[in-house]
C-alpha cells in the first residue's frame, strides 16, 4: 500500500511530537515528511497538528485520523504477512514507462536499489512522451508510468504526485550558483539552453520569458535532456529543468539546481501512475520509486 508511507509519517510525528525526530527514526528528510503532511492537511481542509515552538501536537482532527492510521497500519502489516506467506519472493518483470531525464536519474537510482534487494526481478525502463506513458500503462505495456504533466485517465490510478516547478540548472562553479534563488532577468545575461518545440517544457520556458518581458535568443536548442545537462555542466550556460531531472548529477556535485525567484514557471506536476495491481514485484518497485523521489 503506497499510502503506508504517509501513515507512518503521521504515526511517528504523533509518537515523537517532532518532524525532525520522526525523520531520524524513519531515515527520511524532515522536509519530505512536512511536505506530505501539509499536502494532506490541504486536501482535508483541516490542520492535523499544531505547530508549537518545541514540537508538534495533534489537533482533534489529528486524533481522529491517528486512530484510523494505527488501525490501517496494523491491517496492512497483517496483509503483508499473508502476501509474503503466499509468495515469499517477488519474481518476473516490472516495466516502467518514463521520460529521458527521469530515466537517467530517479528511475535508474531506484532500479539499482530495487535490484539489490530483489535480484530475481527483471526491470525494463522505456522512455517516451507524456501521452505515450499514459497509453502504455493503459494498454498494459507498462506496469508503471512516471512523468511530468501526464494526462489524467479514468483507467489509471495516481500512486504519487507532486507539483515541482522548473528551475535553473547550472554548473556548481557558475557565477549565479552563490544565489539561493535566481531572478529570471539575471538568467538572460548568460547562454541559455531551451528545449526544442517537440518538448512540452519548451512552451513553459518560452512563455515564462515572454511574460516577464524578456526577449532572449537561446544559444542552444535540443530535445535531449542529457544534452541539456552536459551543456550546463560544461560552462556558464543555463538549462531549465526540474530538480528530479538532475537528482543523480546533484548527488555527484556536477550540477546545481536553483529555483527561479519570481516563480515565473507554470506548474510542472510529476506523477507516478499504474493500472490496477500487477503483482507484488510491481508494488514493491513502486514503493522504491516513491522512496527515491522523497529523498531528493
C-alpha positions in Angstrom: 0.0 0.0 0.0 1.7 3.2 -1.2 -0.2 5.3 1.3 1.5 3.4 4.1 4.5 5.8 3.9 2.3 8.8 4.8 0.6 6.8 7.5 4.0 6.0 9.0 4.9 9.7 8.9 1.8 10.7 10.8 2.2 7.9 13.3 5.9 8.7 14.1 5.3 12.5 14.3 2.5 11.9 16.7 4.7 9.5 18.8 7.7 11.8 19.0 6.0 15.2 18.8 8.6 16.3 16.2 9.1 16.1 12.5 12.8 16.0 12.9 12.7 13.1 15.4 10.3 11.2 13.1 12.7 11.8 10.2 15.6 10.4 12.2 13.6 7.4 13.2 12.4 6.7 9.6 15.6 7.8 7.8 13.6 10.3 5.8 14.4 14.0 5.3 12.2 16.1 7.6 11.3 18.4 4.7 9.8 15.4 2.9 7.6 14.4 5.9 6.5 18.0 6.4 5.6 18.4 2.7 3.4 15.3 2.7 1.6 16.3 5.9 1.0 19.8 4.6 -0.4 18.3 1.3 -2.8 16.0 3.3 -3.9 18.9 5.5 -4.7 20.9 2.4 -6.6 18.0 0.9 -8.6 17.5 4.1 -9.1 21.2 4.8 -8.1 20.7 8.4 -4.9 21.0 10.4 -3.7 17.7 11.8 -1.0 19.2 14.0 -0.5 22.3 16.0 3.0 23.7 15.1 4.4 24.7 18.6 7.8 26.3 19.4 9.0 23.0 20.8 7.3 20.5 18.5 4.1 19.2 17.1 0.8 18.4 18.9 -2.2 16.6 17.4 -5.4 18.6 16.8 -8.8 17.0 17.4 -8.9 16.2 13.7 -5.4 14.7 14.0 -6.6 12.5 16.9 -9.4 11.1 14.8 -7.1 10.4 11.8 -4.4 8.9 14.0 -6.8 6.2 15.3 -7.6 5.4 11.7 -3.9 5.4 10.8 -2.9 2.9 13.5 -5.8 0.5 12.6 -4.8 0.7 9.0 -1.1 0.1 9.6 -2.0 -3.0 11.7 -4.2 -4.3 9.0 -1.6 -3.6 6.4 1.1 -5.5 8.4 -1.2 -8.4 8.6 -2.0 -8.3 4.9 1.7 -8.1 4.0 2.4 -11.2 6.2 -0.3 -13.1 4.3 1.0 -12.0 0.9 4.6 -13.0 1.8 3.4 -16.4 3.0 1.8 -16.9 -0.4 4.7 -15.6 -2.4 7.8 -15.3 -0.3 9.9 -13.7 -3.1 8.8 -11.5 -6.0 9.8 -12.6 -9.4 9.1 -11.9 -13.1 9.4 -8.5 -14.8 8.4 -4.9 -14.0 8.1 -2.4 -16.9 8.2 1.3 -16.2 7.5 4.0 -18.8 9.1 7.3 -18.1 10.8 10.3 -19.6 14.5 10.5 -20.5 15.7 12.8 -17.7 13.8 10.8 -15.1 15.1 7.5 -16.6 18.7 8.6 -16.1 18.2 9.9 -12.6 15.3 8.9 -10.4 14.4 5.6 -12.1 18.0 4.4 -12.5 18.7 5.1 -8.9 15.6 3.3 -7.7 16.3 0.4 -10.0 19.8 -0.2 -8.6 18.4 -0.2 -5.0 15.5 -2.5 -6.0 17.7 -4.9 -7.8 20.0 -5.2 -4.8 17.0 -6.4 -2.7 15.2 -8.4 -5.5 17.8 -9.6 -8.0 15.3 -12.2 -9.3 13.1 -9.4 -10.8 13.9 -8.1 -14.2 13.3 -4.3 -14.7 12.6 -2.8 -18.1 12.8 1.0 -18.5 11.1 2.6 -21.5 11.4 6.3 -22.4 8.6 8.2 -24.2 6.4 11.2 -24.1 3.7 12.0 -21.5 0.9 10.9 -23.8 2.6 7.7 -24.7 3.3 6.9 -21.0 -0.4 7.0 -20.3 -1.2 4.9 -23.4 1.5 2.3 -22.4 0.2 1.9 -18.9 -3.5 1.9 -20.0 -2.7 -0.8 -22.6 -0.7 -2.9 -20.0 2.5 -2.4 -22.0 4.0 -1.0 -18.8 3.2 -1.7 -15.2 4.1 1.9 -14.0 4.4 5.3 -15.6 6.4 8.2 -14.2 6.3 11.6 -16.0 5.7 15.3 -15.9 2.2 16.6 -16.7 0.8 13.2 -17.8 -2.8 13.5 -18.9 -5.5 12.3 -16.5 -7.1 9.0 -17.4 -10.1 7.4 -15.5 -8.5 4.0 -16.3 -5.4 4.8 -14.2 -4.6 5.2 -10.5 -2.2 8.0 -9.4 0.1 6.5 -6.8 2.2 9.6 -6.0 2.1 13.2 -7.3 4.0 16.4 -6.6 3.9 19.9 -8.1 7.5 20.7 -8.9 8.3 23.8 -10.9 11.2 24.0 -13.3 14.3 25.9 -12.1 17.7 27.0 -13.3 20.2 24.1 -13.8 23.8 25.3 -13.7 27.4 24.2 -13.1 28.4 24.4 -9.4 31.0 27.0 -10.3 28.6 29.2 -12.2 28.6 32.9 -11.1 24.9 32.5 -10.1 25.5 29.4 -8.0 26.1 31.6 -5.0 22.5 32.7 -5.0 19.8 30.5 -3.3 17.3 31.6 -6.0 17.8 33.4 -9.3 15.7 36.2 -10.8 14.7 35.2 -14.4 16.2 38.5 -15.7 19.7 37.5 -14.4 19.5 34.2 -16.4 19.1 36.2 -19.6 22.7 37.5 -19.2 24.1 34.0 -19.8 23.9 31.5 -22.7 20.5 29.7 -22.4 19.6 26.1 -23.2 16.0 25.7 -24.4 14.1 22.5 -25.0 13.1 22.4 -28.7 9.4 22.8 -29.8 8.9 19.0 -29.8 9.0 19.0 -26.0 6.2 20.2 -23.6 8.6 22.2 -21.5 9.5 24.4 -24.5 6.3 26.3 -24.1 6.7 26.6 -20.4 10.1 28.1 -20.7 9.4 30.4 -23.7 6.2 31.7 -22.1 8.0 32.5 -18.8 10.5 34.8 -20.5 7.8 36.4 -22.7 5.5 37.1 -19.7 8.5 38.6 -17.9 9.0 40.9 -20.9 12.4 39.4 -21.6 13.4 39.0 -25.2 16.1 36.2 -25.4 17.8 34.2 -28.1 18.8 30.8 -26.7 22.3 29.7 -27.5 21.2 26.1 -27.7 18.1 24.1 -28.6 17.8 20.4 -28.1 15.2 17.7 -27.5 17.7 15.7 -25.3 17.6 16.1 -21.5 21.1 14.5 -21.4 22.4 17.1 -23.8 20.9 19.9 -21.7 22.6 18.6 -18.6 26.0 18.2 -20.4 25.8 21.7 -21.9 25.0 23.2 -18.5 27.8 21.3 -16.7 30.4 22.3 -19.2 30.3 26.1 -18.8 28.1 29.1 -18.0 25.0 28.0 -20.0 21.7 27.7 -18.1 19.2 24.9 -18.7 15.7 24.9 -17.2 14.7 21.5 -15.8 13.2 20.0 -12.6 15.3 19.0 -9.6 14.2 15.4 -10.3 15.8 15.5 -13.7 19.2 16.1 -12.2 18.9 14.2 -9.0 22.0 12.0 -9.8 24.1 14.9 -11.0 23.3 16.9 -7.9 24.3 13.9 -5.8 27.6 13.7 -7.6 28.1 17.5 -7.4 28.3 18.0 -11.2 25.2 20.2 -11.4 23.2 22.5 -9.2 19.5 23.4 -9.1 18.3 26.9 -8.2 14.6 28.0 -8.0 13.6 30.9 -10.1 13.0 33.7 -7.6 9.9 35.2 -9.3 8.3 31.8 -9.8 7.8 32.6 -13.4 7.3 29.0 -14.5 3.8 27.4 -14.6 3.0 24.2 -12.7 5.0 21.1 -13.6 3.4 18.1 -11.9 5.3 14.9 -11.5 3.1 11.8 -11.3 3.6 8.0 -10.7 0.7 6.1 -12.3 -0.4 2.5 -12.6 -3.4 0.4 -13.9 -4.6 -1.6 -11.0 -2.4 -4.1 -9.3 0.3 -6.0 -11.2 1.6 -8.3 -8.5 3.9 -7.9 -5.6 7.0 -7.1 -7.7 5.3 -4.1 -9.3 4.0 -2.9 -5.9 7.5 -3.1 -4.4 9.1 -1.3 -7.3 6.5 1.5 -7.0 7.5 1.8 -3.3 11.1 2.0 -4.3 10.4 4.8 -6.8 8.4 6.8 -4.2 11.3 6.3 -1.6 13.8 7.7 -4.2 11.6 10.6 -5.1 11.1 11.6 -1.5 14.8 11.5 -0.8 15.6 14.2 -3.4 
